[in-house]
Structures are given as C-alpha cells and as structure tokens.
Amino acid sequence: MDFGYSPRTQELQAAVTAFMNEHVYPNEGRYWQELEANTQAGKRWTPLAVIEELKPKARAAGLWNLFLPESELGAGLTNQEYAPLAEIMGRVPWASEVFNCSAPDTGNMEVLVRYGKPEHKERWLKPLLAGEIRSAFAMTEPAVASADATNIEARIERDGDDYVINGRKWWTSGAGDPRCKVLIFMGKTDPEAPRHSQQSMVLVPMDAPGVTVLRPLTVMGYDDAPHGHMEVDFKNVRVPASNILLGEGRGFEIAQGRLGPGRIHHCMRLIGLAERALELMCKRATQRVAFGRPIAQQGVTRERIAEARCRIDMARLLTLKAAWMMDVAGNKTAKAEIAMIKVVAPQMACQVIDWAMQVHGGAGMSQDFPLAYYYTLARTLRFADGPDEVHRDAIAKLEIGKHTPVA
C-alpha cells in the first residue's frame, strides 16, 4: 500500500482547506446564531441560511459530491482519495453538507446509484445530487435490539400493485428537516424466509399518507436541529410496488453495499474532529496557568497531548488502509478493517475530546467551546455505526477463523 496522497488528492486537499478557511470557519458563530434566532422565532427546524448560501460557492469551486467513488455523477474519487477530504470537512460538524457530502444522504445516494430504477434516479437521486432535497434512512426500531437487524419487526406487505408498510422507527436522522423528501425503509417482507432473506428496502416519500414524525430525540440534551433524529410512525403507508429496491429479501445485501463506504465516512470525519479538539487543547494549555505554571508544562497534560497525537495518527492509518482495501479488493475483503476502524475511530475521538475538555476546565463543558457538542457526536457513533460489541465480535470471529483447522 502506498501511503502517499496522489497529486489529485493533494490538489483537492488544498482546495477544500482553502474553502474551509475562507467560508466555513468564519461562519461557525453565525451558524449557532441563526439556529438560536430560528428557535426564538419558533422555526427551530428551518434550514439555516448560512449553509444554503455556501452550497453554491462549493459547487462553483468544483467541491461538490466528492464522495461517490464509482460513479460519473460525483468526482470519481476512490475511497482512499476521499478519506483526507472527509477529514478536513469533519473539523466542523456541519461542513459536510456545504459540499453535499453529509450523512445520511451520501449512503442513500450510493444506494440509488447502485440499486435505484431510472424513475427513482430521476425523482430522488437527481435532486439529491443537486443538494435541492434531503433524505433519511429508517431502520432502527424502539421495540427491539436493532443492532441485530434480523430483529426488525416492521412489515412491508404486498397488496396488488402496492406495498403496505407498518412499523415504528427511531433515530431516523434528518426526517424532521422540511427538505427531507424520501426515506429508505427497511422491514420484513417474508418472516418465514431464511433469516437474512426476510428483509427488504423500499423507498417511501415523506409526504405519503400514514407517515408521521412523532418527535425529535435528543443526544445528551442536543437535538441536532435542523437535521435532528426522529421517531417516525408508519401506519398503513402505501407505496407503488416499483419502489422496492433490488427485490424482496435483498435488504441485507443492500445494507452491506450501503454500510461500507457510507459508514467509513464517519470514521474519516471523526479524525478531523479529533484533530480540531487536539488543536483547541494545545492552545488552551499554553494560555492557562495553574499552580504557578502553564498547563502545557505539566506532565499529565503533555502525556495526554502526546497520546492524543499517537491515537489520531494510528486511527488515520487504519482508516486509509480500510479505504484502500475497499478500493482494491472490495468491501467483503475489507470487512475486518471496516469493523476495526468503526471501533477505533469513535473511541479515539471520545478520548481525545475528553482530554481536551479536561484541559479547558469548566469552560470545556459549556457552550463557549464546541467540545461538549463534539463529544456527543463521537459518542453517538459508537451506536450509529453499530455497537462496538457487534464489531468486536465480528473481528474476533475472523481472527479465530485464521487459526481454526479446516475439517
């Protein structure tokens, strides 16, 4: 594996960094001000003007849809080439949307590119690629342990030329955004089929009768407006049979295609978030004095800064390896590396951010610095990407299998 970045990647790194310096970092304060103003006006779930204003600038700069690895619809970058760009975007949690590279739209666009019918692409993929609408992914359910997707109870039942959908989903990120026009819904079409052939995925318009957004869920007190994470009820929702993706019983197959690149993107962005936290930590440590000397001169602080540097760089290398293996050998061959980075990156980010909060003292817990919010984002991904326990179990099975005699 060549760990060097290609000339094209280096060029895009410079361009994304320049855009962040000119347009994103200077608007971080405005982002929170607009959100607060919308809240005061009773419009908390209204899209923020600052992001909408920056999108055309990013598109004009050629920094648009950079994530699509195998499609002429995007920049045509490999996963390895995209990784360092996602890291730069990840330094500001809302920046990815400016470049039309934010979840869950990235994964959903990948699904539509790979598995969508021409009419799906015209109705939903085209405006998603243009950044005109947003989408959501409805899989997790409040009534079952959804880390085991075979537990999912929501039903997708054929009725003539339609499918009828019933179930309740939650942590459906983005479903509260008024721009969200379509959901990818995972449910059971045949409970009697083999365990991994019971599930299917179907496209559901947000305005379909019977789709009801019940409430936004908070993450350690943050509701992540205007994006949000919604609990959504589906009651006798009827959609055309043509909205099924790939065919009945192929939900797990689609999930594997979606959860490879789409999920490793989170790991890439987390590395950028951890880098930002380390920078804030170092600056704070040099500016504050405790017990007669700068915090930066105290041994425990230096030890944590050094350990943070080591952990970030190790996570970055593992992410690049996973991305490279996905490119050269496919997601199935890279499944161990994908699982490993899903464990390593969120835990690394949580620890680095926690150390940065400690250096900031009480300020690290407040709204005066973004660290407390950063921590909730990193901690969430230890669930959103699948629980650590599930990934560790998969890694262990693969490792044991290397040393088990073939019968």
N, C-alpha and C positions, 0 to 999 in steps of 0.2 A: 504493500500500500504506500502510495506517495502522499505524505502529509502536507506537501506544499499546495497552496491555492493556485489555481490556474490564472492566467492573465485576465481572463474574462471575469472571474470571481473577484480578483483584486480591483478591477475597474468598477464593478458593481458595489464592492465594499466601500470604496471611496465615494461613490455617488450617493449611496444610502446614508453614509456617515455625514456627508455634506448636507443632505436634505434634513437629517435629524438636527444638525447644528443650527441650520437656518430657520427651520419651520416648526419642529416638534418641541425641542427643549424650551424654546422661548414661550411656548404656548401651554406649558404644563399648568401654570397658575390659572390661565384663562379657562382651561378645561374644568377645574373644580369650581371656579366662579360661575360658569354657565350652568353647571349641574345644580349648584345651590340656588341660583336665580330661578331655574325651572321648577325646583322644589317649592320655593316660596310662591310661585305663580300657579301651583297645583298642576304642573306639567312635568313631573319628575321623569316620566318615560318618553319624553320627547327627544329625538336625536339631537346631538349637540352641533351647533353651527360651526364650531372650530374644526371638527373632523370633516364635515361636509365641504368646508372651504378648502381644506388641504388636499382632499382627494383629487380634484382636477390638476393640482400642481404636481402631485406624484405621478399621475398618468402622463402629463405633458413631459415629465422628466424621464419617461421610459421605465419607471419603477412601479410597475403595475402587474398583478397576477404573477409574481415571481415564483410562486410555489409549485405550479403544475410541472411535474418532472417529465412526463412523457407525451405532452400534448402541444400541438402547434398553437393552441389557444393561449398558452402562457409564454413565459420566457424561454422555455425549453431547457431549464437547468436540471442537472442531476440533483439527487438528494444531498450529495456531498457538497455540491456547489451552492446550494440554497442554505445549508446549515449556518455558515458565518453571517449571512444576511439576516436570517431569522434571529440570530443572537443580537445583532445591532438593534433590530426593531424591538426585541424583548426588553430592552433597557427602560422603555416606557410602556406600561401595560396596555395603553390604548393605541399605540403607534401602528400596530399591525393592520388595523382597519384602514388607516390612511392609505396603505399600499394595497388594499384589497387582499390581504393575506391573513385574515383573522379567522379563528375558530368560532362556531362550527362550520362556517361557510367553506373553508378550504377543504375539509373532508367531504362535505356534501357535494361540492363541485367535482371533486375527484370521482365520487360515485356516479354522478350524472354523466361525466365524460366517459367513464368505462362502461356503465350499465344502462344509461338512460336511452329511451327511444327518441327518434327525431323530434316528435312532438314535445317530449319532456325538455329536450335541449332548447327548443325554440321558446317554450313558455317560461322556463325557470332558469336554465343554465345561462342563456344569453344575458338576461338582466342581472344575474348574479355576477357574471364576469365583468359586467359594466359597472358594478357597485351600486346599482339602482334599487335593489331589494336585498333582503337578508333571509336567512333560513334557520331551521333548528333541527335537532336530531332527538327523537323521542324513543328512548329505550328503557331507562331505569324506572322501576316502579316502587312505590312506597310500601306495598304489601308483601314484597318478597325480597330475599337477598339477591340483588341483581348482579352481583359480582359473578354469579353462576347464571349466565344468560338463559340456560335451559329452564330456570325457574319462572321465567316471564309468563304471566297469565293472560295478558291482553290478547284478544281474539281478532282475527281477520278472517271473515267467513264469506264464501262466495254465495251470491244471490243473483242468479241470472247474469246480466252483463255488468254487475257491480260487485264490489266487496263492501261488506258492512263491518265497521270497526267499533269495538267496545273495549274500554280499559281506562286506567288512570296512570299517568306518567308523572314523574317529577325530575328535578334538575334538568329540565328541558331548556338549556341556555339559549337566550335570545328570543324566546317565544313571546315575551312581553313587549318587544320592540315593534312599534307600528309598521316598520318596514318589513317585518317578517311575513313572508307570503306563502311559504311552503315548509312542511315538516317531512322528514323521512321517519316513518313509524315502523317499529319492529314489534311483531306479535306472532301468535301461533295461528297457522292455517290448518294444521293437521296434528292434533295432540296424540294421535295413535301412530304416527310415523316414527322412524328411528330417531333417537334423542337429538341429534344435530341436524335433522331434516324437518323438524316441526315448525321452525321459524321462517318467516318471510319479511321482506321490507316492502313498504308501499308508500307512494307519495300522497300526501294529504294537504290540500290547500288550507291555509289558516282560516279562511272565511267559510269553510264548509259547515253547514248546519250540524250542530252537535258537538263542535269543538269549543270548549270553554276553558279559558285561563282562570284558574281558581285563585292563585296567589303567587307573589314572588317569595322565594326562600332567601333567607339571609345567611351569609357566610361569616360567622363570628361577628355578627352585627352589621356587616356590609351587604347591601342588596345589589351592588354592581349595576345600578341604573346607569344609562338607559338600556343596557343589554339584559341583565338580570337572569335569574334561574327560576323557571316557573314550574308550578304544579298544574297539570293540564288534564282535564277530563274529556274523554271521548265517549259519547253516548249515541249509538246507532248512527255513526257517521258513515255516509255512503259516498264512495268514490268509484269512478269507472274501473273495470277490471284491467284496463290497459295501464293503470297506474302502478301495477305490480312491477317490481324491479327484478329482472333476470328470470323470474318464475317462482312458483311456490316451492317452499322448502329450501331456498337458497340464501336465507338471511345470514347464516354463519359465514358462508362463502363471501358475501358482500362485506360483512363486518371485517373479515381478515384483510380484504383489499383496502378498506377504509381506515382501519386502525393501525396500519403500518405507517405510511408517510404522515397521515393526519395526526397521529399521536406523538410521533417523534418530534414533530414541530414544537410541541410544548416543551420538550427537553431542550431544544435549541434556544427557545426564548428564555427559559429559566436560567440558562447560563448567562445571558445578558443581564437578567435581573440581579443575579448574584454578583456579577461584576459591578453593577451600579451600587449595590449595598456595600461592597468592599471599598469602593471609592469614597462613599459617604463615611464609612468607618475610619478610614485613614485620615480624611480631612478633619473629622471631629476629634480624633485622638491627638492631632498636632495642635489643635486650638484650645483644648480644655486642660486646666491644671487641677490636680487633686493630690493632696498630701505633699505639696511643695514641688511638684514637678509635672511636666506634661504627661497626659495619659499614655502618649506614644512611647514614653521612656520606661514604662512599667512592664515588667517581664510578661505578665499574663496577657497583656494587650498585644505585645509583639508576637507571642506564641500563637495567639488566635489569628492574627493577620497572616502569619506565615502558613498556618494550617489552612486558612481560607484560600490562599493562593494555590496551595497544592491541590486542594479538593476541586477547585474550579477547573484547573488545568487537566486534572485526571478525568473529570466528567466530560470536558470538551473533547478530549481524545477518544473516549469511549463513544461519544455521540458521533464523531466523524467516522469512526470505524463502523458503527452500525449503519450509518448512511451510505458509506462506501460499499459495504456488503449487500445492502439492498439494491444498489445500482448494478453491481457486477454479478450477483448471484440470485437476487430476488428476495422477497420478504420471508418466504418459508425458510430459506437457508439462513437468513439473518435473525431468526426468531429468538435465539438465545441472547444475542446482542441487543435486540429491541427490548426484550424483557429486562435485561440488566440495566439499561440506561433509564428505563421507566422507574426502576427502584432508586438508582444512584442520583439522578438529577434532582428530583424533588427533595430527597433527604439532604443532599448537599446544600441546596438553596435554603432550605429551612434553617440549617445550622449556621450558615454564613450570615443570613439575615438576623438570626437570633443574636449572634455575636455583635453585629452592627448595632442592634437595638440596645444591647448592654452598654456599649461604649457611649451611646447617646443619653444614657440615664433615663430620667422621666420623660425627656423630650422624645425619646425613641418610641414611646407608647402613644404619643399624641399626634394630632393632625398637622403639627408643624413640620413633621418629616414624613416621608411616604413609607417608612419601614414597616409599621404595623400592618398597613394595607398589603405591602409586598408579602409579608409573612402569610396572610390569609390566602393569597393566590398560590403560593408554593405549597402550603399545607393541603389545599383543596386538591391539588393534582396527585396527591398520594391516594386519592379515591377516584378522581375523574378519569385517570388513565388506567383504572383497575387497581384494586387494593395491592399494597406491597406483598401481602401474603400470597396472593394468586400468582404474581410474577415470580416470587421466590420459589414457589412450588414447581412452576414450570421450568425454571432454571435448574433446580435440583434434579428433576426427572431427567432432563437432558444430560446433566453431568453424570448421574448414576448410570445412565444408559451406555455411556462411553466405556464403562468398566464392568458391564454385565456380560458374561459369556453368552454367545448365541447358541440356543438349543439346537 
